[in-house]
Each structure stands twice: as structure tokens, then as C-alpha cells.
Amino acid sequence: MIDTRLSNYSTSRLLAGVARIVDGYAGLRAHEAYRRTGLLAGRYADSHPAIAQRYPRFAELVDAPATAVTAEALRTAVGIGMCLNAGDHRRQGMLAALDIGLSRLITARSNFGREGADDMMDALSLLTLLTAGERDAQSAHKAYLTAVNVQLSLAYAMAGLAKVVSYEWTSGEAVRMIMSTESFGDPKLYAWFTNHREAGKIMTRMVAVAELLYPLIYLVPNRQVARILACSGMGFHFMVAAKMSLPQFVYAFGAAYPAVFWAIARRDATKRSGT
């Protein structure tokens, strides 16, 4: 058996680095929004009045536009570092620690809503940090890849569970409603879901069920079928990125999928070896 842990670990961390570079660059381009009256203006003092009253200079520093710009610049640098040291689990751990700190600072400063992609990126950094203490590189890679599969399964299953208990999703109207919005909608898709109501409802419910049942992908006996299902999962994120202007999900979940293909290959190899 060819050990693919290094290549899959490196690919995952490389993609995570690319995601951080893209996020950091987007943050730098949005520097106008960090001004006092901007959409991403600092709100730490408003959210933590007790701390702001006791440490006014600290709160002012957190809310300063320059702090946000600096954090995004550092996040871009962290992403570059991740790409350059993709296979080094110890350096990845140090970079992940810095990434988590910057992410917490940006969130605390703006108090802006987070998306599932942000949570997935933070989770990948946390798992990288937790496995960086392994002395043996191969053990660290295996621990990281295994943990990412657990995280991805939980992320999909919980998202699916939230959908199957939601009336909008069980009624089959959720996607059509999303397509009607200005922020995430698509007029052509909205028209299609409106004109093909029953087909649209079936597709909407299939999304919820597919997410809920995602963990079963690891039990699919045929390796090629399991790979096709994994590719379908990534295809879903590409479609969401194209139609809902949410490319962050491609980067964040794309960084997790090398672990999925590693798990599928490892299970198949174990089965063939009879161990």
C-alpha cells in the first residue's frame, strides 16, 4: 500500500492556505468598510461595554480600522506560509494558532455574522493545531485527516438535521425562496423553481437528506461509487458558489475533501489486504 497521508495532508493544508490568501485579499480590498461608518466598522466597544469602560484604549485599538487592515494582511501572510509549508505539521500548527487568533480578533471586532465556511476553516485550523504536537509526522498526518473526516461528517449531518426539521425545507420551498432574494438569489433559477414546482420541491428535499446522510459515504462498499459521491459533494459547493455568490464554501470545504479521498482509499486498501 502506498501511504498517501503526506500528499493528502499537504493538499488539504495547501488548499487551506489558498483559502486564507483569498479571504485576506478580499478583506484588504474591503478596507473602506472598516471606517467608523462602514458596514464592517469596529463594534467591540458596543458589544463589550464593561471592558470598554475599564480599558478604553484597548477597545479603541480593537475597533480601529487599521487593526482590521493589519489583521487581514497578516491573514494573507499566514495563508502564504501555509502554502509554503504544506507538509510540515509543526509549522502548520504554529500558523494555525496565529490563524485562529486573527479569526477571533476579526470576529470580535466587527461582531458580524459568520457562515458555515468560516466555521469550517476555524475547525481545520484547530485540528491542525491539536495534531501539531505529534512527534511523528505520519502520525500527525493520520490524526489530522481522521479528525477532518469526523468534523466534515458532523458539519453535514447537523446542517441536514437543521433542514429536515425546518418547515421551509420539508415543504420543498426553501431553495425557491432563497433564489428570490437579492443577496443570494438567481432570477433564472427562481423562475425555473416556480415553473417546475414539484421538481423543485424534490430537489430541495434531496439537499437536506443528502447532507443528513453524508456520513454513510464511508460505508459505501464500492470505492469508485464513494469517490463519485464525494465529487458530487464538491460539485454542490461549486454550484452554490456560482449561483449564490458564496465562493468561501468551495475553499473551506475543498480543503477538507482531500481527507475524504484519503479515508476512501485507506478503507479500500485495508479491505484488500484483509487487515
C-alpha positions in Angstrom: 0.0 0.0 0.0 1.3 3.4 -0.9 0.9 5.7 2.1 -1.0 8.8 0.8 -1.1 10.6 4.2 1.6 13.1 3.3 0.1 14.0 -0.1 -3.4 14.3 1.3 -2.3 16.3 4.3 -0.2 18.6 2.2 -3.0 19.1 -0.3 -5.5 19.9 2.5 -3.2 22.4 4.1 -2.2 23.9 0.7 -5.9 24.5 -0.1 -6.5 25.9 3.4 -3.6 28.3 2.7 -5.2 29.3 -0.6 -8.5 29.9 1.2 -6.8 32.2 3.7 -5.0 34.1 1.0 -8.3 34.7 -0.8 -10.0 35.7 2.4 -7.2 38.0 3.4 -7.1 39.6 -0.1 -10.8 40.1 0.0 -10.6 41.7 3.4 -7.9 44.1 2.2 -10.0 45.1 -0.8 -12.9 45.9 1.6 -10.8 48.4 3.6 -13.3 51.2 3.0 -15.9 49.2 5.0 -13.7 49.3 8.1 -14.2 53.0 8.6 -16.3 54.2 11.6 -19.5 54.4 9.5 -18.8 51.4 7.3 -20.5 48.0 7.2 -17.5 46.4 8.9 -16.8 49.2 11.4 -15.5 48.1 14.8 -18.2 47.3 17.3 -16.1 45.7 20.1 -16.7 48.6 22.4 -20.5 48.4 21.9 -20.5 44.6 22.3 -18.4 44.7 25.5 -19.3 47.9 27.3 -17.8 46.8 30.6 -14.4 46.1 29.1 -14.6 49.3 27.0 -15.3 51.3 30.1 -12.4 49.8 32.1 -9.9 49.6 29.2 -11.0 52.3 26.7 -7.7 52.4 24.9 -7.8 48.7 24.3 -11.3 48.8 23.0 -10.4 51.7 20.7 -7.4 49.8 19.4 -9.6 46.8 18.6 -12.1 48.9 16.8 -9.6 50.9 14.8 -9.8 50.5 11.0 -6.0 50.0 10.9 -6.4 46.9 13.2 -8.7 45.2 10.7 -6.4 46.0 7.8 -3.4 44.7 9.7 -5.3 41.5 10.6 -6.3 40.9 7.0 -2.7 41.5 5.9 -1.4 39.0 8.5 -4.1 36.5 7.5 -2.8 36.8 3.9 0.7 36.2 5.1 -0.4 33.2 7.1 -2.1 31.7 4.0 1.2 32.1 2.1 3.0 30.4 4.9 0.6 27.5 4.9 1.1 27.0 1.2 4.9 27.1 1.5 5.0 24.7 4.4 2.1 22.4 3.4 3.7 19.2 4.6 5.3 20.4 7.8 2.8 19.6 10.6 4.7 21.6 13.2 4.9 24.8 11.2 1.3 24.3 10.2 0.4 24.1 13.8 2.1 27.5 14.6 0.5 29.1 11.6 -2.9 27.6 12.6 -2.6 29.1 16.1 -2.0 32.5 14.5 -4.8 32.0 12.1 -7.2 31.2 15.0 -6.1 34.3 16.8 -6.6 36.5 13.8 -10.0 35.0 13.1 -11.1 35.6 16.7 -9.9 39.2 16.5 -11.8 39.9 13.3 -15.0 38.3 14.6 -14.8 40.2 18.0 -14.1 43.5 16.2 -16.9 43.5 13.7 -19.5 41.3 15.5 -20.6 40.4 12.0 -22.5 37.2 11.2 -20.4 34.1 10.4 -21.0 31.5 7.8 -20.5 27.7 7.8 -17.4 28.2 5.7 -15.8 30.4 8.4 -16.6 27.7 11.0 -15.1 25.0 8.8 -11.9 27.0 8.3 -11.6 27.6 12.0 -12.2 23.9 12.7 -9.4 22.9 10.2 -7.0 25.3 11.9 -7.9 24.0 15.3 -7.4 20.4 14.2 -4.1 21.3 12.7 -3.0 22.9 16.0 -4.2 19.9 18.0 -2.3 17.4 15.9 0.9 19.5 15.6 2.2 18.1 18.9 2.7 14.6 17.4 6.3 13.7 17.3 6.0 11.5 14.2 4.9 13.4 11.1 2.9 10.4 9.7 1.0 10.1 13.0 0.2 13.8 12.9 -1.0 13.5 9.3 -3.2 10.5 10.1 -4.7 12.1 13.2 -5.4 15.3 11.2 -7.0 13.5 8.3 -9.1 11.3 10.5 -10.3 14.3 12.6 -11.2 16.2 9.5 -13.5 13.4 8.3 -15.2 13.4 11.7 -15.6 17.2 11.5 -16.9 17.1 8.0 -19.4 14.4 8.8 -20.7 16.4 11.8 -20.9 19.6 9.7 -23.0 18.0 7.0 -25.2 15.9 9.3 -26.0 18.8 11.6 -26.8 21.0 8.6 -29.0 18.3 7.2 -30.8 17.8 10.6 -31.5 21.5 10.8 -33.0 21.4 7.4 -35.2 18.3 7.9 -36.8 19.9 10.9 -37.4 23.1 9.1 -40.8 23.7 7.5 -39.3 25.7 4.6 -37.1 22.7 3.7 -39.6 19.9 4.3 -42.2 21.8 2.3 -39.7 22.0 -0.5 -39.9 25.8 -0.9 -36.6 26.7 0.7 -34.4 26.8 -2.4 -37.0 28.7 -4.4 -37.3 31.2 -1.6 -33.5 31.7 -1.5 -33.4 32.2 -5.2 -35.9 35.0 -4.8 -33.6 37.0 -2.5 -31.4 39.9 -3.7 -28.3 38.8 -1.9 -28.2 35.1 -2.8 -30.8 34.7 -5.4 -30.8 34.0 -9.2 -33.8 35.2 -11.2 -33.5 32.4 -13.8 -33.3 29.7 -11.2 -36.2 31.3 -9.3 -38.3 31.3 -12.4 -37.4 27.6 -13.0 -38.3 26.5 -9.5 -41.5 28.5 -9.8 -42.4 26.9 -13.2 -41.4 23.4 -12.1 -42.8 23.5 -8.5 -42.9 19.7 -7.9 -39.4 19.0 -9.3 -38.0 21.9 -7.3 -39.5 20.5 -4.1 -38.0 17.1 -4.7 -34.5 18.7 -5.4 -34.8 20.9 -2.2 -35.7 17.9 0.0 -32.9 15.9 -1.6 -30.3 18.5 -0.5 -31.5 18.2 3.1 -31.5 14.4 3.0 -28.1 14.2 1.3 -26.5 16.3 3.9 -28.1 14.3 6.7 -26.9 11.0 5.3 -23.4 12.2 4.3 -21.6 10.0 6.9 -22.9 6.9 5.1 -20.4 7.7 2.3 -17.7 5.9 4.4 -19.8 2.7 4.3 -20.3 2.6 0.5 -18.6 -0.7 -0.5 -17.5 0.3 -4.0 -14.5 2.7 -4.0 -15.4 4.4 -7.3 -19.0 5.0 -6.2 -17.8 6.5 -3.0 -15.4 8.8 -4.9 -18.2 9.8 -7.3 -20.4 10.7 -4.2 -17.5 12.7 -2.8 -17.1 14.6 -6.1 -20.8 15.3 -6.1 -20.4 16.9 -2.7 -17.8 19.2 -4.0 -19.9 19.8 -7.1 -22.7 21.0 -4.9 -20.4 23.6 -3.3 -19.2 24.8 -6.8 -22.9 25.2 -7.8 -23.7 27.2 -4.6 -20.6 29.4 -5.3 -21.8 30.1 -8.8 -25.4 30.7 -8.1 -25.4 32.2 -4.7 -22.1 34.1 -4.8 -20.6 32.1 -1.9 -17.2 31.0 -3.1 -15.9 30.7 0.5 -17.6 27.3 0.8 -15.6 26.0 -2.1 -12.3 27.0 -0.5 -13.2 25.9 3.1 -14.8 22.6 2.3 -12.5 22.0 -0.6 -9.6 22.0 1.9 -11.4 19.2 3.8 -12.1 16.9 0.9 -8.5 15.5 0.4 -9.1 13.9 3.8 -12.3 12.2 2.4 -10.5 10.7 -0.6 -7.7 9.5 1.8 -10.3 7.8 4.0 -11.9 6.1 1.0 -8.6 4.9 -0.4 -7.4 3.7 3.1 -10.6 1.7 3.7 -10.3 0.1 0.3 -6.6 -0.8 0.8 -7.4 -2.2 4.2 -10.2 -4.3 2.8 -7.9 -5.7 0.0 -5.1 -6.5 2.5 -7.6 -8.3 4.7 -6.5 -6.4 7.8 
